[in-house]
């Protein structure tokens, strides 16, 4: 047999085995995630809170209690997470937020949220209404927007290029210095 063909067959075999292993690991992790979500829903409660500030910050810079940081793996401590600083009753609390809820929670308004511990699972309602969920732009829409901004920029540059600047303008009496 040709050595190139043999190498190609071995690489294909390894890739197929890797895909099969990843499939089973993914199914196992999905089941575990569904169980965790079910447990979180059981312990959830609806609370009215005043959102003071929302931002994406690193776990270690967010101001979470030490017990929370100790339970998070070290490689995730530097990742940015959605954090909401809210006032629940007389107490100001730093809470972690779900991505879907983070997009629709308005700042400096009272919001009814479903929470479990320091995790905001979803936003129910707010005085003045919730923000509309952010829509993702398609790749073609991003390109169209970029082309439109470039066309506007070149049109502005061509308008400015027609006028002489004071630096390059000739003196009024026609004499050079």
C-alpha positions in Angstrom: 0.0 0.0 0.0 1.0 3.6 -0.5 2.3 5.2 2.7 0.3 8.4 2.0 -3.0 6.5 1.7 -2.2 4.6 4.9 -1.5 7.8 6.8 -4.7 9.3 5.5 -6.7 6.2 6.6 -5.2 6.4 10.1 -6.0 10.1 10.5 -9.6 9.5 9.3 -9.9 6.6 11.8 -8.6 8.8 14.7 -11.0 11.6 13.7 -14.0 9.3 13.6 -13.2 7.9 17.0 -12.7 11.4 18.4 -16.1 12.5 17.1 -17.8 9.4 18.6 -16.2 10.1 22.0 -17.1 13.8 21.9 -20.7 12.8 21.0 -21.1 10.6 24.1 -19.3 13.1 26.4 -21.6 15.8 25.1 -24.8 13.8 25.8 -23.5 13.1 29.3 -22.8 16.8 30.0 -26.2 17.8 28.6 -28.0 15.4 31.0 -26.0 16.9 33.9 -26.8 20.4 32.8 -30.6 19.6 32.6 -30.4 18.1 36.1 -28.7 21.2 37.4 -31.3 23.5 35.8 -34.1 21.5 37.4 -32.5 21.8 40.8 -32.1 25.6 40.3 -35.7 25.9 39.3 -36.8 24.1 42.4 -34.9 26.5 44.7 -35.8 29.6 42.7 -37.8 32.5 44.1 -39.3 35.7 42.6 -37.9 38.9 44.1 -38.3 42.5 43.4 -34.9 44.3 43.2 -33.6 47.7 42.2 -30.9 47.4 39.6 -28.1 49.9 40.3 -25.5 48.9 37.7 -25.0 46.1 35.3 -21.7 45.2 33.6 -19.4 42.4 32.4 -16.5 42.0 34.7 -14.0 39.3 35.6 -15.1 36.9 38.4 -12.3 37.9 40.7 -13.0 41.6 40.2 -16.8 41.5 40.5 -16.8 41.5 44.3 -18.3 38.1 45.0 -17.9 36.4 48.4 -14.7 34.3 48.9 -16.8 31.1 49.1 -18.2 31.7 45.6 -14.7 32.3 44.1 -13.3 29.2 45.8 -16.0 27.1 44.2 -15.3 28.3 40.7 -12.5 26.6 38.7 -9.3 28.7 38.4 -9.4 28.9 34.6 -12.9 30.5 34.8 -12.0 33.2 37.4 -10.5 35.4 34.7 -13.4 35.1 32.3 -15.9 37.9 32.1 -19.4 37.2 33.4 -22.5 39.4 33.4 -22.8 41.0 36.8 -25.7 43.0 38.3 -25.3 45.2 41.4 -28.8 45.4 42.9 -30.5 46.6 46.0 -32.8 44.0 47.6 -34.5 45.7 50.5 -31.9 47.6 52.5 -29.0 45.4 51.2 -26.8 46.0 48.2 -25.9 42.7 46.6 -23.6 41.7 43.7 -25.3 39.0 41.6 -24.3 36.9 38.6 -26.8 36.9 35.8 -28.0 34.6 33.0 -27.1 35.9 29.5 -30.7 36.1 28.3 -31.8 38.0 31.4 -28.8 40.3 31.3 -29.8 41.6 27.9 -33.3 42.7 28.9 -32.7 44.0 32.5 -32.8 47.8 32.5 -30.5 49.8 34.7 -31.7 52.0 37.6 -35.2 50.5 37.6 -37.1 48.1 39.8 -37.3 44.7 38.3 -39.0 41.4 39.3 -36.6 38.6 38.8 -36.4 34.9 39.4 -33.3 34.2 41.5 -31.5 31.3 43.1 -28.9 32.4 45.7 -26.8 35.1 43.9 -27.8 34.0 40.4 -30.5 35.8 38.4 -32.2 33.2 36.2 -34.7 35.4 34.4 -36.4 38.8 34.5 -40.1 38.8 34.8 -41.2 42.4 34.6 -40.0 46.0 35.3 -41.6 49.3 36.0 -41.3 51.1 32.6 -40.9 47.8 30.8 -38.1 45.5 30.1 -35.6 46.3 27.3 -36.1 44.5 24.0 -33.9 41.5 23.6 -30.8 42.3 21.6 -30.9 41.0 18.1 -27.9 39.6 16.4 -27.0 41.0 13.0 -26.3 38.5 10.2 -22.9 38.5 8.5 -24.4 40.2 5.4 -26.1 42.9 7.5 -22.8 43.7 9.2 -21.1 44.0 5.8 -23.8 46.3 4.5 -23.5 48.5 7.6 -19.7 48.6 7.2 -19.9 49.5 3.5 -22.5 52.3 4.3 -20.2 53.8 6.9 -17.2 53.6 4.6 -19.1 55.3 1.8 -20.2 58.1 4.2 -16.7 58.5 5.5 -15.2 58.8 1.9 -18.0 61.3 1.0 -17.0 63.4 4.1 -13.3 63.2 3.2 -13.9 64.3 -0.4 -15.9 67.3 0.8 -13.2 68.3 3.1 -10.5 67.7 0.5 -11.9 70.3 -1.9 -11.3 73.2 0.6 -7.9 74.5 1.2 -6.6 74.5 4.7 -5.1 77.5 6.3 -1.8 75.9 6.5 -1.5 75.4 2.7 -3.4 78.5 1.6 -1.4 81.2 -0.2 -1.2 84.7 1.4 -3.8 87.2 0.3 -1.2 89.6 -1.2 0.3 86.8 -3.3 3.8 87.0 -1.8 5.6 84.0 -0.5 7.4 84.2 2.9 
